[in-house]
Amino acid sequence: MQPAEREQWSTQMTATVLLIDRNPLRSGSVETWTLNDPASRNALSEAMVDALLAACERAAADADLRGVVLRGAGGHFCAGGSLGGFSKTIGQPLAAGEADPLVPLNRRFGTLLQALCALPQWFIVAVEGAAMGGGFGLVCCADQVLAHRGAQFATPEVTLGIVPAQIAPFVVRRLGPPAARRCLLTGERWDAAAALRLGLVDDVVEGDMDAAVRAAIARHAAAAPQAVAATKRLLLAQPETPLPALLDEAAIAFSQALRGPEAPQGLAAFAARKAPPWSAKP
């Protein structure tokens, strides 16, 4: 898409740590969120986490937004959590009865991971360079993960004497317990091929990442937005919801979709051998 078509969304907060570019689709739009602190390899500072949470909150209420792509600036995706703000607390015990300010700060990152998983739009992560620690956690929230062949993935927290606290449940959800234990308990580094084999990555990109992202957007744009949102809600509920209750919710979602505006359009387009109105294809 041409730069002239690009609508720049920015606030004072996001201007330095998170860039948000909006591009039109045939129906609706797609946003690219770029982690933008190349000097730190896009480490997750408090400001960056706040900016991502604000972006998620806005996206959740944006009916025109069809999808989100998350990338990193400067040749790397994300080096993980920034410990800069915690430096004075390292190795320092709490005074008796003192509430630990680190607890809500750490938990806030878990809130971000929950918000990314709950986005009603399709969520694509494109990884170039390093995706470490918290960056690995961001990857685990995606509906589709593209990784350049030179990408590297690791959860090195335990090798540094730190607990991969907030990312652990999301790593288990993405990889399953055996692979999650392997990466979380050893901190071993995976290249793109290993990440593909172990289920973290969906596609390894040998050439141009921009072209691969455009192709992924086109594939996802073939799906009706309300159907996508309803399907994502079911998938998100699956681990915590008893099967009978989940099937009840699924039946309601099916009936609402069939009676709603998208099914008549999609089925009519299929019968006429035409692209549905929400598709990227003319």
N, C-alpha and C positions, 0 to 999 in steps of 0.2 A: 504494500500500500504506500501511496505517496505521502511525503511529509506534510503536504498541504491538506491532506485529509485527516491529519492527526490532531486531536483535541487534547491539549495539555491540562491535566488536573494537578494543581499544586496548592499547597498551603505553606505558611512559614515553616512549619515543622517538617513537612515532607520534602521541601526544596533541596535539602542537603542529604538526607538519608534514605528517602524513598521517592523515586520518580514514577509517576503514573501517567501513562499514555493511553488515550482512548481512540480506537479506530472503528469505523462503521463496518458492519456486515450487511449482507443483503436485507436481513431483518435483524434489528437490534445492533449491538456493538460488543466489542471485546476490549479488555484492558490488559496492558502489560505493566506489571509492577516490578520495578528494578531496584534491588538493594544497592544503595549508592554510597559506599564508603570504601573505595578501592584501596586506600592506604592501609586499612585494617583487614583487607580481604573480606570486606562486608560483614565484619563481626557484629553480633546482635547486641547493640547498645540498648540502654533503656529507651532512648529516643526512637530507635528503629522499631522496637517492639511496640511502642505506643503508636507510631505511624501505621504499622501494619494492622493493629487492632482497629484504629479509626477507619482504615480502608475496608476492612472486613465488615464493620458495622454499616458503612455506607452501601457497600455492595449488596448486603443482605436485603436492603430495602429498595434496590434499583431494578425495577421490572424490565428496563430496556437492556440491561447488561446480560449478555449470554454466556460469557466465559472470562476467565482470568488466567494470565500466564505470569509466572514468577521466575525472574532471572536475577543474575548478579552482574554488577558492572566491573570492568577492569580485568576480565579474564578469569575471575573466580566467582563461584556461587556464594558461599558463606563459610567463613572459618569457624563458626560456632559462637558461643556466648562470649561477650566481652567482660573480662574480670576487672577492668579498670576502676569501676566504681566500688569494687569490693576489696581493693588492695589493702586497705587499712584494717580489714577484719580477718585477713588470712592468718590462721594460727592463734587468733585472739579469742579466749573463752568469754562467754557472757558473764556479767555480774549476776549474783543471786537474785532471782525474781525478775530479771530484765527480759522484756519481750524482744525477740530477735527480728530486726528489720529485714534480714535476708529472706525470711520465709515468704512474706507476701511478694517480694520482688521475684523470687524464683517461681512462685505459683502463677504469677502474671504471665509468664511465658507459656505455661500449660494452658491458660485461658486462650492465648493466641492460637495454639495448636488446635484446640477445640473449635475455635471460630473458623479456622481454615478448613477443617474437615466438614463443618456445617454449612459452608457456602452453598447456596442453591444453584449456582452456576457450575459448569465443568471447570476444573482447576488443573492446569498443566504446569509442571515444573520443568524448566530447561536448565540442566547443570553443565557448566563448563568449569574446569579447574577443580578447586577443593569444595567439598561439602562435608564439613566436620562437625561433630557434636550437635549443637542446636541446629546447624544447617542440615545435618542428616535427619533431624526431627522434622524440619520443614518438608523435606522430600517425602517423608512417610505420610504426609497429609494429602498428597496429590491423587487425582484420578488417573493421570498419565504422567510418567516420568521419562523425559528424553535426556540422555547423557552423551556428551561428546566422548569420543573414544579415549581422550586424554584425561577424563574426569577421574577424581579420586574421592573415595568415601571412607569415613572412619568415625567411630565413637570412642575417642581416646581418653575419656574422663577417668576411668579407673587407673590408667597408667600414670595419671597426674595426682592421684589421691583424692579424686572428686567423684561424686555419684551422678550418673546420668539420669537425674531424678525425673524431670518432667517429660523427657522424650521416651523413657522406657515403655510406657503403655502403648505409645503410638508405633514404636519399633516392633513390638510384639504383634500388634494388630496388622501391620504391613507384612512382616516376614514370617510370622508364626514363631512359637517358642524356641525350637532348636536353633534356627539361624539368628534369632534375636539374642539368645544366650551367647552364641559364638562371637558376635560383634560387641555386645555390651560388656561381656566379662573379660575380653582379651584386648580390645582396642585395635584389633588388626585392621590393616588398610586394604580396601578392595579397589581394584581398577574397574572400569566400566563393564568389562566382560564378566568379572566375578559378580558384580552387582546385578547384572542381567540374569545370571544363572541362579542367584539366590533370591530373586524376586523383588529386589528393591527398584530396579530399573525396568521399564517396558521396552524401550528402543534405544539402541546404540547408534549414534549419528557419526558417520565416517566423514561427511563433508560439511556443508554449510548449515550451521544451526538455525539461522534465520529461515532458510527454506524448509527445514524440518518442522519448525514451529508453525509456519504457514500451512503446511500439509496437515499437521495435527489439528489446527483450528478448523480447516475445511472438513475434516472427518467429523469432529464434534458438532459442527454447525448443522449437520444433517439431522440432528436429533431435536425434537420439539422441546422448547424451554420448560414448559410446565411439566411435561413428562419426565424430563431430566431431574427437576427439583424434587418431584414426588419419589422417583426411584432412589435418589441420593438420601432422602429421609429414611426410606426403608432400609437401605444398606447401613446407614449410621445407627439405626435402632437395633439391628440384628444381634450384636454381641450381648446386649443387656436385656433383650425382650424375650420372654418365653415364646416358644414356637407357636402355640395356639393363638396367643395375643398378636404376634407378628403377622400371622396369616389373616387374622381378622382385619388388621390395619391394611394389609395388602389388598384384600378384597374391596375395602372401601375406596382405596386409591384407584383400583382398576375401574370401579363403577363411576367414580367421579371423572376419570379421564375419558371414558367412553361417552359420557353424557356432556362433556365439556366442549370447548371450541376447537381443540386441536385434532381430535380423532376424526371428525367429519372432513376436515381439510386434508389430513394425512392419508386417509383411506381413499378419498376422491382423487388425490394426486396419484396414488399408487394405481388405481384403476385406469386412470388416463395416461399412465406411463409418463408422468411429469414430475418434476421436483416439487416438494411441498413448499409453501411460502416462506418457511423459516430456513430453508436450505441455503448454503453458500452458492449452490449452482443456480444459474439463471433458468 
